[in-house]
Amino acid sequence: MRKLRLGVDVGGTFTDVVAIDAATRELVGSVKVPTTHGSVEGVAAGIIAGITALLERYGIAPADVAFIAHSTTQATNALLEGDVARVGVIGVTRAGWFARRQMRFAPVTLAPDVTFAPEFAFLRSAENGRLDDVLARLQGAGVEVIAATAPFAVDDEEAEMQVMAAARARGMYATGGHDVSSMYGLRARTRTAALNGAILPKMLRTAELTAQAVSRAAIAAPLMIMRSDGGVMDVHEIERRPILTMLSGPAAGVAGALLYENVTDALFLEVGGTSVDVSAIRAGRPQMRPARVGGHRTMLRTIDSRTLGIAGGSMPRAKASALVDVGPRSAHIAGCAYASFLTVDAFEGASVERFAPTSHDPPDYLRFALRDGSFATVTPTCASNLLGYVPREAFACGDAAAAARAFELLAAELQGDAQTLARQMLEIAAAKVLPTLEELVEEYGLERERVVLVGGGGGAAALVPFVAQRFGFEHRIARDAEVISPIGVALALVRDVVERTIVDPTPEDILRIRREATDRVIASGASPDRIEVSVEIDTQTNRVRATAAGATAMAEAAGHGRVSEEERLQAAARTMGTSPENIRRIACTPLLDAYVRGRDLRIVDERGVSRLALRDAHLSATTASALADDLPAAIEAATAFGDVGRAMPELYLMHGGRIADFSGLAQADQALSLAKEEIAGCNADEPVVICTVRRSS
């Protein structure tokens, strides 16, 4: 019996649902339904409709579903549009005015005319009788959600828990600073908790409705929801941390690029109709940054995705007889069809008009009034079709002749020629993208000559080929680019992060945090057998971070499709941008292969997925029983010495199908302690490979 992974991506306009074969990772089918913002059930109605349509159209039985997850723009949109609940912040502290000042924050601007300004109240203790009085006052003032905060709650959450319990007893929603972060930083943690509370009621209702619908459909797999870091979590986590879903839409696309396209060093451009999200992928990993809301720092780490107001459907603008801009308004918002998706005959008798798509826009956008009373326009998609940049199999492929006719009409209005206008549109669009590409290359230390532009989204072919040619990048359009986001959701792993502020952490401190991260993903449904944990230590900020990830038990059981050695070789060659004869295989573990080309190393698993991409790496073979003796020598051999002292190498351990990432450690004893924990329970003779990369000192 086949087992499938279902992924749902809830966009602003459409909700896409896909089914992926768990063993082969091939796309089985996809459907698109309108996103139901106006429904009584909210976006949950569209999710339900999409899942139902997919099951019916492709004859999928509920028992075939081994994994189901969805991403959503709901949290992001709620914050951007100011559609949030009324929040009361209750601070508990005996420390006086200074702590209260740290717990109070300025109003947060969510939209041009909307600010988020919670009510504040402070108590010396959550146990005194004043708590009920404060809750009654806030509830009477229309507060729906209580955000509890207390200094040092990351070490002792009792005070926050008491406030939350009392609020829930009164029928109010509640969250706490310890729910959203275990890091010190009282003001940022309080602000994050308050924003978490602001979206809690709406997100919880959607989660409950969707989970009920999945249950009614007799799908046994637990419902997961996409996080902003590219992983998924159990839908019940919405009760605690809905803010973790913020920006999960762009994260889903990056997950698709990593897990479906095997991208290693690339700039990923997910191109829609209105905007493009640009992200950097380095050594097969997405790049992360702290999220900001209204310009204010939060404790949320998200995939670093830069959103630009240019895309496949952006409309042209003109002053007098000159084309002066493209976008930010899109054809969809303006109610215009793309010229390249019509026929030449549709433009018979058409006239060019200048208009304002919305009341906030200047009247310099261009459209065609068609004889049937409808409207159309030219877009970067139309320009790329006319100039031959769109591959025939691409989702954006349209009628080049219709695009040419539309540009001819526009050229008559602007006194130019069709080809020149089309190229000018693409030049303007590309100029809006290039600065962000250059910023990401610089910020993340990417080697420009090795960077590939990877296009996802339905509009990928409208922009990516021209941008790549214009500025000297290699490029490719992702397979099934138009549904790369729901594919990323379908293939995502359960993930959680534990962070602590610890001065000079001991090996025991690090082990404790690592185990906590492992326990969290197991609690969210990850199979204990294949969980991988990476540990980072920032000695400048005294921050210790453990990130755990693994597949759910049902998906793990369904997803053991092993490809041939030749297919693994081809997969490695693709990620290196070369042909198989130019690389060589090095034996690694029974479930992992190493491939080398010059200074480049790829670790590929039994499914043909590139799991690790490194340069100048050294591999040392050992066994579980000999690791304690061999690891210190391997670390010492790869340690760099310089004017500023020792520089620990990047360090990875491989055994079975697992890769343990210890690249963020600062001391050898920390690495040895984690390594012993990693191989606990292994047979003495089990092969283990030590991988080191010398850092510059």
Buried (B, 14 or more C-beta within 10 A) or exposed (E): EBBBBBBBBBBBEBBBBBBBBBBBBEBBBBBBBBBBBEBEBBBBBBBBBBBBBBBEEBEBEBEBBBBBBBBBBBBBBBBBEBBBBBBBBBBBBEEEEEBBEBBBBEEBBBEEEBEBEBBBBBBEEBEEEBBEEBBEEBBEEEBBBBBBBBBBBBEEBEBBBBBBEBBEEEEBBBBBBBBBBBBBBBBBBBBBBBBBBBBBBBBBBBBBBBBEBBEEBEBEBBBBBBBBBBBBBBBBBBBBBBBBBBBBBBBBBBBBBBBBBBBBBBBBBBBBBBBBBBBBBBBBBBBBEEBEBBEBBBBBBBBBBBBBBBBBBBBBBBEEEEBEBBBBBBBBBBEBBBBBBBEBEBBEEBEBBBBEBEEEBEEBBBBBBBEEEEBBBBBBBBBBBBBEBBEEEBBBBBBBEBBBBBBBBBBEBBEBEBBEBBBBBBBBBBBBBEEBBEEBBEEBEBEEEBBBBBBBBBBBBBBBBBBBBBBEBBBBBBBBBBBBBBBBBBBBBBBBBBBBBBEEBEBEBBBBBBBBBBBBBBBBBBBEEBBBBBBBBEEEEBBBBBBBBBBBBBBBEBBEBEBEEEEBBBBBBBBBBBEBEEBEBEEBBEBBBBBBBEEBBBBBBBBBBBBBBBEEBBBBBBBBBEBEEBBBEBBEEBBBEEEEEBBBBBBBBBBBBBBBBBBBBBBBEBBBBBBBBBBEEBEEEBBBBBBBBBBEE
